[in-house]
Amino acid sequence: MRDVSTPLDMTKKKKAYASAGVDIDLSNRLKRRIQQLVSQTHGPQVLGKIGGFGGLFRAQFSGMRDPVLVTSIDGVGTKLKIAFAMNKHDTVGADLVNHCVSDIAALGALPLFFLDYIGCEKLEPRVFDQLIRGFSRACRAAGCALIGGETAQMPGLYRKGEYDLAGCIVGVVDRAKIIDGSKIKPGDVVLGLASNGLHTNGYSLARKILFEKMRLKPLSKIDNLSGTIGGGLLRVHKNYQSLLAKAPSDIIKGLAHVTGGGLIDNLPRILPKNCNAVIETKSWRVPRIFQILQRNGNIDLAEMYQVFNMGIGMVAVVSQRDVKRAMSTLKAKRIGRIERGSGKTILSF
């Protein structure tokens, strides 16, 4: 948990530290202010109080015969550069939570609790408040407790006005219901769940194309693309767990969260060694933002499917007999098939 204690009789030392760029008093004041926001994500499982040396979570796994903990850790990448440019920070906080929630959802897990890390050049009250609000909002929506975090002020390491984020999530799944792709076989069907933009990947290339090659600004607008460029790039990463929870667990054989590496690199993570996933790229309409990036960046189409999600944020593999039920429940499109192969993604253009 974030330490909110303030030692006494340290005024001179604190002032010296503040002159070096680290204001401990400000940090402690801000941390005390977040208690109400953070406590809104807590249920009866969360014990103790904010400010301890660790978060306490009393695990109760009723209805599970063999509960297995599932963990993941991630960041937001250079999407943060867009947040800096737009001076809007709550969305990247929610991005971090939703990315982690969707990662463990790909194994069939429900989120239990989340911890965040904020490393910054200098702690800015408005930015800190927005980040915590983003974390809290996304955790509440996911039914996940925000039980701890760390905020580090490191002048000289980060550029002025910049910060980095990381998040760690812990969830649980009954061992018998783990979704690992081991039952996937030739003849199965690949379904795609839509993304709502770049999510949290490909921003280094997107920024180079949009802001260097095309010389656009974050507040620029492009025909047939709603809103500003910056606003579109800041759309919050979808949380797929709530949608996946509606589907009967016995009909989903495999789930791939389409993050860094796109469809090309993420699908093989769940494929048996004797199977290929053939993706029919014309089976869904690729969002315009990706078309703009491909055309103006002169990017090879195959590389686009390795850098970006191309409009598909999560992939589910199901048996042929379960296709209609899965498509209806997951609001998914049929985008491919499983064939005999060697554990690769094959793009069909």
LINHU-V272252 format. One record per residue. N is the residue number from 0. PSI is psi as a letter, one per 30 degrees, with the letter a starting at -180 (* if undefined). OMEGA is omega in whole degrees, -180 to 180 (* if undefined). NEAR is the number of other C-alpha atoms within 10 Angstrom. Layout:
# LINHU-V272252
N:PSI:OMEGA:NEAR
N:PSI:OMEGA:NEAR
This chain:
# LINHU-V272252
0:l:178:19
1:k:-179:22
2:j:-179:18
3:g:-179:18
4:l:179:13
5:j:-180:12
6:k:-179:9
7:l:174:6
8:h:180:8
9:g:-172:9
10:e:-177:11
11:e:-179:9
12:e:180:10
13:e:179:16
14:e:178:15
15:e:180:12
16:e:178:13
17:e:179:14
18:f:176:10
19:f:175:12
20:g:-179:16
21:j:-177:20
22:j:-177:17
23:e:179:17
24:e:178:17
25:e:180:13
26:e:-179:22
27:e:178:16
28:e:-180:14
29:e:-179:18
30:e:177:21
31:e:-179:15
32:f:-175:12
33:f:-173:16
34:e:-179:13
35:e:179:9
36:e:-177:17
37:e:-178:21
38:f:177:16
39:f:178:14
40:f:-173:22
41:k:170:20
42:a:-179:12
43:f:180:7
44:f:-178:14
45:k:-178:19
46:l:178:13
47:a:-177:13
48:l:176:13
49:k:178:22
50:f:178:18
51:l:180:14
52:f:177:10
53:l:177:15
54:k:-179:20
55:k:-179:17
56:j:-179:17
57:j:-174:9
58:k:174:10
59:j:-174:9
60:i:-179:13
61:k:179:7
62:f:178:8
63:k:180:14
64:e:-176:11
65:i:-176:11
66:k:179:19
67:k:177:17
68:k:180:15
69:k:-178:20
70:l:175:19
71:l:178:16
72:k:-177:19
73:l:177:16
74:a:-178:22
75:f:179:22
76:a:-175:17
77:g:168:17
78:f:178:22
79:e:179:23
80:e:178:16
81:e:177:20
82:e:178:20
83:e:-176:14
84:e:-178:12
85:f:-176:14
86:h:179:12
87:k:-167:18
88:f:-179:22
89:e:-176:23
90:e:179:21
91:f:173:28
92:e:177:27
93:e:177:26
94:e:-175:25
95:e:179:27
96:e:-175:34
97:e:176:24
98:e:-179:27
99:e:178:23
100:e:-178:33
101:e:177:28
102:e:-178:27
103:f:176:24
104:f:179:28
105:f:176:24
106:g:-180:22
107:g:-173:26
108:k:173:27
109:k:-179:24
110:k:176:25
111:e:-180:24
112:l:-173:26
113:k:175:26
114:k:-178:21
115:l:174:25
116:k:176:17
117:j:174:18
118:k:-174:19
119:l:175:23
120:e:178:20
121:k:-178:21
122:j:178:25
123:k:-175:14
124:e:-177:14
125:e:-179:12
126:e:180:18
127:e:-180:21
128:e:-180:17
129:e:179:17
130:e:-179:21
131:e:176:22
132:e:177:20
133:e:176:21
134:e:-174:28
135:e:-180:27
136:e:-179:21
137:e:178:26
138:e:178:25
139:e:-179:15
140:e:-178:13
141:f:-176:22
142:h:-174:16
143:k:-179:23
144:k:172:27
145:j:-170:29
146:f:-179:25
147:l:179:22
148:l:178:20
149:k:176:13
150:k:-177:17
151:k:174:16
152:k:-175:19
153:i:177:17
154:k:-177:16
155:f:178:12
156:e:178:12
157:l:175:15
158:l:-180:12
159:k:177:11
160:g:-178:13
161:l:180:18
162:l:174:21
163:l:-179:17
164:k:169:19
165:l:180:20
166:k:178:21
167:k:-179:20
168:k:174:24
169:k:178:21
170:a:-178:22
171:k:175:22
172:k:174:23
173:k:-174:17
174:e:-179:15
175:f:-176:11
176:g:177:16
177:k:177:20
178:j:-175:21
179:g:178:19
180:f:-175:23
181:f:-179:12
182:g:178:16
183:k:179:21
184:l:178:21
185:k:-177:16
186:f:177:14
187:l:-175:21
188:k:178:24
189:k:178:26
190:k:180:25
191:k:175:26
192:k:-172:23
193:k:169:23
194:l:176:20
195:g:-179:18
196:a:-177:24
197:f:-174:27
198:c:-179:28
199:g:-176:27
200:k:176:22
201:g:-173:21
202:f:178:21
203:e:178:13
204:e:180:15
205:e:180:24
206:e:179:21
207:e:-179:14
208:e:-173:21
209:e:-171:19
210:f:178:14
211:e:-178:11
212:e:-177:12
213:f:179:13
214:h:176:11
215:l:175:16
216:l:179:14
217:f:-179:18
218:g:177:12
219:l:176:14
220:k:178:16
221:k:179:12
222:k:178:6
223:g:175:8
224:j:-173:13
225:k:177:10
226:a:180:13
227:l:176:15
228:e:-179:20
229:e:179:19
230:e:179:17
231:e:-179:17
232:f:-179:21
233:g:177:24
234:k:-172:17
235:k:174:23
236:k:-180:24
237:k:170:22
238:j:-176:23
239:f:-174:23
240:e:-177:20
241:e:178:17
242:e:-179:13
243:e:-179:23
244:f:-179:15
245:f:-178:11
246:k:175:16
247:k:-175:11
248:f:-176:13
249:f:-179:10
250:f:-179:16
251:j:-179:22
252:f:-178:21
253:k:178:24
254:k:177:28
255:k:176:27
256:j:-173:25
257:j:-178:30
258:b:180:23
259:k:-175:17
260:f:176:18
261:a:179:23
262:e:-176:28
263:e:-175:24
264:f:-176:17
265:e:179:22
266:e:178:27
267:f:180:19
268:f:-180:16
269:f:-176:22
270:k:169:27
271:l:-176:20
272:f:-177:13
273:g:-177:14
274:k:169:21
275:l:172:22
276:j:178:28
277:j:-177:20
278:k:179:22
279:j:-170:16
280:f:179:15
281:g:-177:11
282:f:174:14
283:l:-180:15
284:j:179:11
285:k:-180:15
286:k:-173:17
287:e:-179:14
288:e:180:19
289:e:176:19
290:e:178:14
291:e:-179:16
292:e:-178:19
293:e:-176:17
294:e:-176:12
295:f:177:13
296:f:-177:16
297:h:-176:10
298:k:176:13
299:k:-174:10
300:e:179:12
301:e:179:13
302:e:177:13
303:e:-178:20
304:f:175:20
305:f:-179:19
306:e:-173:23
307:l:178:27
308:f:175:30
309:g:177:26
310:f:178:23
311:j:-176:27
312:f:179:26
313:k:179:26
314:k:176:24
315:k:176:27
316:k:-178:31
317:l:175:28
318:l:179:20
319:e:-177:12
320:f:-177:11
321:g:-173:15
322:e:-176:21
323:e:-179:13
324:e:-180:14
325:e:180:24
326:e:-180:18
327:e:-177:11
328:e:-174:15
329:f:-175:20
330:h:-173:14
331:l:176:20
332:l:174:21
333:j:-175:21
334:g:-180:21
335:a:-175:23
336:l:176:22
337:k:178:24
338:l:174:19
339:k:-178:16
340:b:-174:17
341:h:175:14
342:h:-177:19
343:l:169:22
344:k:178:20
345:k:179:20
346:k:177:15
347:j:-177:12
348:*:*:10
